[in-house]
Amino acid sequence: MGRWNELVPEAFADRNHPILRAMRGTLILVRMNQIGADDALMSTEILAGRLVRANRSEGFVLSLVGKKSGQELFLPLVPDAFNLVDSGRYQLSCGSIIHNPEFLGAFDIYREAT
């Protein structure tokens, strides 16, 4: 069973989707928002990595750069979550600087009430 089975199947791109082909190997900036049970923003983490593979069972798989280099980040296979980003210098949450990422993706992670 895949990592993202909570999403409706229509949300997933086909592996031959033109956006997926264009994104392979590119540097991608990702903003991860932690949202509390009360819908308040708890924290934000900025990460970056290169897209190494994309498939329905794993989603987007990024090989992270910066202080988390060597780790992989798994994201839902939803191309609509990504947009082209302006060239420039971007600082990651770990303090590392990256230059000229091609895409920006943003994801909200909701925490359940305890």
ChimeraX commands (.cxc) that place a marker at each C-alpha (Angstrom):
marker #1 position 0.00,0.00,0.00 radius 0.5
marker #1 position 1.31,3.48,-0.83 radius 0.5
marker #1 position 2.25,6.27,1.54 radius 0.5
marker #1 position -0.50,8.57,0.34 radius 0.5
marker #1 position -3.56,6.30,0.36 radius 0.5
marker #1 position -5.55,8.92,2.30 radius 0.5
marker #1 position -5.75,11.08,-0.84 radius 0.5
marker #1 position -8.34,10.41,-3.50 radius 0.5
marker #1 position -6.84,8.61,-6.53 radius 0.5
marker #1 position -7.71,11.52,-8.84 radius 0.5
marker #1 position -5.22,13.71,-6.93 radius 0.5
marker #1 position -2.29,11.66,-8.20 radius 0.5
marker #1 position -0.55,12.40,-11.44 radius 0.5
marker #1 position 0.26,9.75,-13.98 radius 0.5
marker #1 position 3.99,9.00,-14.00 radius 0.5
marker #1 position 4.17,10.33,-17.58 radius 0.5
marker #1 position 2.54,13.64,-16.65 radius 0.5
marker #1 position 4.43,16.46,-18.46 radius 0.5
marker #1 position 5.05,18.36,-15.23 radius 0.5
marker #1 position 6.66,15.29,-13.67 radius 0.5
marker #1 position 8.94,14.88,-16.66 radius 0.5
marker #1 position 9.94,18.56,-16.43 radius 0.5
marker #1 position 10.62,18.33,-12.68 radius 0.5
marker #1 position 12.92,15.26,-12.68 radius 0.5
marker #1 position 16.38,16.21,-11.45 radius 0.5
marker #1 position 15.43,19.80,-10.63 radius 0.5
marker #1 position 16.12,21.59,-7.36 radius 0.5
marker #1 position 12.86,22.05,-5.47 radius 0.5
marker #1 position 12.18,24.30,-2.48 radius 0.5
marker #1 position 9.56,22.93,-0.07 radius 0.5
marker #1 position 7.69,24.72,2.71 radius 0.5
marker #1 position 6.20,22.37,5.32 radius 0.5
marker #1 position 3.59,24.02,7.57 radius 0.5
marker #1 position 2.64,22.31,10.83 radius 0.5
marker #1 position -1.03,23.12,11.56 radius 0.5
marker #1 position -2.54,22.50,15.00 radius 0.5
marker #1 position -5.89,20.93,15.76 radius 0.5
marker #1 position -7.28,24.48,16.11 radius 0.5
marker #1 position -6.13,25.30,12.52 radius 0.5
marker #1 position -3.40,27.64,13.84 radius 0.5
marker #1 position 0.05,27.62,12.21 radius 0.5
marker #1 position 2.41,25.98,14.72 radius 0.5
marker #1 position 5.66,26.04,12.72 radius 0.5
marker #1 position 7.17,26.17,9.26 radius 0.5
marker #1 position 10.19,24.33,7.90 radius 0.5
marker #1 position 11.90,25.21,4.62 radius 0.5
marker #1 position 13.70,22.29,2.91 radius 0.5
marker #1 position 15.16,21.71,-0.54 radius 0.5
marker #1 position 16.13,18.72,-2.61 radius 0.5
marker #1 position 16.43,17.28,-6.07 radius 0.5
marker #1 position 13.60,15.17,-7.44 radius 0.5
marker #1 position 15.09,11.68,-7.82 radius 0.5
marker #1 position 11.90,9.75,-8.56 radius 0.5
marker #1 position 8.13,10.06,-8.64 radius 0.5
marker #1 position 5.61,7.25,-8.55 radius 0.5
marker #1 position 2.21,6.46,-7.11 radius 0.5
marker #1 position 3.47,4.30,-4.25 radius 0.5
marker #1 position 6.12,6.73,-2.90 radius 0.5
marker #1 position 4.96,10.08,-4.30 radius 0.5
marker #1 position 7.62,12.69,-5.07 radius 0.5
marker #1 position 10.96,11.59,-3.62 radius 0.5
marker #1 position 13.49,14.36,-3.06 radius 0.5
marker #1 position 17.13,13.84,-2.17 radius 0.5
marker #1 position 17.62,16.64,0.35 radius 0.5
marker #1 position 20.43,19.20,0.22 radius 0.5
marker #1 position 21.95,21.32,2.98 radius 0.5
marker #1 position 22.41,19.92,6.47 radius 0.5
marker #1 position 19.91,17.12,5.71 radius 0.5
marker #1 position 21.91,16.00,2.67 radius 0.5
marker #1 position 21.63,12.25,2.16 radius 0.5
marker #1 position 18.09,12.05,3.55 radius 0.5
marker #1 position 15.01,11.58,1.40 radius 0.5
marker #1 position 11.76,13.50,1.66 radius 0.5
marker #1 position 8.53,11.86,0.48 radius 0.5
marker #1 position 5.75,14.17,-0.72 radius 0.5
marker #1 position 2.33,13.47,-2.25 radius 0.5
marker #1 position 2.40,13.05,-6.03 radius 0.5
marker #1 position 0.33,16.18,-6.63 radius 0.5
marker #1 position 1.93,18.38,-9.33 radius 0.5
marker #1 position -0.58,21.18,-8.64 radius 0.5
marker #1 position 1.14,21.72,-5.26 radius 0.5
marker #1 position 4.24,23.04,-7.07 radius 0.5
marker #1 position 4.84,26.34,-8.83 radius 0.5
marker #1 position 7.78,27.85,-10.65 radius 0.5
marker #1 position 9.82,30.04,-8.31 radius 0.5
marker #1 position 11.88,33.15,-9.08 radius 0.5
marker #1 position 15.62,32.67,-9.42 radius 0.5
marker #1 position 17.55,33.83,-6.41 radius 0.5
marker #1 position 19.09,32.93,-3.09 radius 0.5
marker #1 position 16.95,31.08,-0.55 radius 0.5
marker #1 position 17.74,30.17,3.06 radius 0.5
marker #1 position 16.62,26.82,4.41 radius 0.5
marker #1 position 15.48,26.32,8.00 radius 0.5
marker #1 position 18.81,24.61,8.76 radius 0.5
marker #1 position 20.65,27.82,7.73 radius 0.5
marker #1 position 22.00,26.48,4.42 radius 0.5
marker #1 position 21.66,28.70,1.36 radius 0.5
marker #1 position 20.52,27.37,-2.01 radius 0.5
marker #1 position 20.60,29.19,-5.32 radius 0.5
marker #1 position 18.05,29.19,-8.11 radius 0.5
marker #1 position 15.62,26.40,-7.28 radius 0.5
marker #1 position 13.19,25.81,-10.10 radius 0.5
marker #1 position 10.02,24.92,-8.18 radius 0.5
marker #1 position 8.36,25.69,-4.85 radius 0.5
marker #1 position 5.97,23.27,-3.18 radius 0.5
marker #1 position 3.98,23.99,-0.03 radius 0.5
marker #1 position 2.31,21.41,2.18 radius 0.5
marker #1 position 0.22,21.65,5.33 radius 0.5
marker #1 position 0.57,18.88,7.91 radius 0.5
marker #1 position -2.40,18.81,10.27 radius 0.5
marker #1 position -2.01,17.58,13.85 radius 0.5
marker #1 position -4.89,15.85,15.53 radius 0.5
marker #1 position -6.16,16.94,18.92 radius 0.5
marker #1 position -4.78,14.86,21.77 radius 0.5
marker link #1:1,2 radius 0.2
marker link #1:2,3 radius 0.2
marker link #1:3,4 radius 0.2
marker link #1:4,5 radius 0.2
marker link #1:5,6 radius 0.2
marker link #1:6,7 radius 0.2
marker link #1:7,8 radius 0.2
marker link #1:8,9 radius 0.2
marker link #1:9,10 radius 0.2
marker link #1:10,11 radius 0.2
marker link #1:11,12 radius 0.2
marker link #1:12,13 radius 0.2
marker link #1:13,14 radius 0.2
marker link #1:14,15 radius 0.2
marker link #1:15,16 radius 0.2
marker link #1:16,17 radius 0.2
marker link #1:17,18 radius 0.2
marker link #1:18,19 radius 0.2
marker link #1:19,20 radius 0.2
marker link #1:20,21 radius 0.2
marker link #1:21,22 radius 0.2
marker link #1:22,23 radius 0.2
marker link #1:23,24 radius 0.2
marker link #1:24,25 radius 0.2
marker link #1:25,26 radius 0.2
marker link #1:26,27 radius 0.2
marker link #1:27,28 radius 0.2
marker link #1:28,29 radius 0.2
marker link #1:29,30 radius 0.2
marker link #1:30,31 radius 0.2
marker link #1:31,32 radius 0.2
marker link #1:32,33 radius 0.2
marker link #1:33,34 radius 0.2
marker link #1:34,35 radius 0.2
marker link #1:35,36 radius 0.2
marker link #1:36,37 radius 0.2
marker link #1:37,38 radius 0.2
marker link #1:38,39 radius 0.2
marker link #1:39,40 radius 0.2
marker link #1:40,41 radius 0.2
marker link #1:41,42 radius 0.2
marker link #1:42,43 radius 0.2
marker link #1:43,44 radius 0.2
marker link #1:44,45 radius 0.2
marker link #1:45,46 radius 0.2
marker link #1:46,47 radius 0.2
marker link #1:47,48 radius 0.2
marker link #1:48,49 radius 0.2
marker link #1:49,50 radius 0.2
marker link #1:50,51 radius 0.2
marker link #1:51,52 radius 0.2
marker link #1:52,53 radius 0.2
marker link #1:53,54 radius 0.2
marker link #1:54,55 radius 0.2
marker link #1:55,56 radius 0.2
marker link #1:56,57 radius 0.2
marker link #1:57,58 radius 0.2
marker link #1:58,59 radius 0.2
marker link #1:59,60 radius 0.2
marker link #1:60,61 radius 0.2
marker link #1:61,62 radius 0.2
marker link #1:62,63 radius 0.2
marker link #1:63,64 radius 0.2
marker link #1:64,65 radius 0.2
marker link #1:65,66 radius 0.2
marker link #1:66,67 radius 0.2
marker link #1:67,68 radius 0.2
marker link #1:68,69 radius 0.2
marker link #1:69,70 radius 0.2
marker link #1:70,71 radius 0.2
marker link #1:71,72 radius 0.2
marker link #1:72,73 radius 0.2
marker link #1:73,74 radius 0.2
marker link #1:74,75 radius 0.2
marker link #1:75,76 radius 0.2
marker link #1:76,77 radius 0.2
marker link #1:77,78 radius 0.2
marker link #1:78,79 radius 0.2
marker link #1:79,80 radius 0.2
marker link #1:80,81 radius 0.2
marker link #1:81,82 radius 0.2
marker link #1:82,83 radius 0.2
marker link #1:83,84 radius 0.2
marker link #1:84,85 radius 0.2
marker link #1:85,86 radius 0.2
marker link #1:86,87 radius 0.2
marker link #1:87,88 radius 0.2
marker link #1:88,89 radius 0.2
marker link #1:89,90 radius 0.2
marker link #1:90,91 radius 0.2
marker link #1:91,92 radius 0.2
marker link #1:92,93 radius 0.2
marker link #1:93,94 radius 0.2
marker link #1:94,95 radius 0.2
marker link #1:95,96 radius 0.2
marker link #1:96,97 radius 0.2
marker link #1:97,98 radius 0.2
marker link #1:98,99 radius 0.2
marker link #1:99,100 radius 0.2
marker link #1:100,101 radius 0.2
marker link #1:101,102 radius 0.2
marker link #1:102,103 radius 0.2
marker link #1:103,104 radius 0.2
marker link #1:104,105 radius 0.2
marker link #1:105,106 radius 0.2
marker link #1:106,107 radius 0.2
marker link #1:107,108 radius 0.2
marker link #1:108,109 radius 0.2
marker link #1:109,110 radius 0.2
marker link #1:110,111 radius 0.2
marker link #1:111,112 radius 0.2
marker link #1:112,113 radius 0.2
marker link #1:113,114 radius 0.2
view
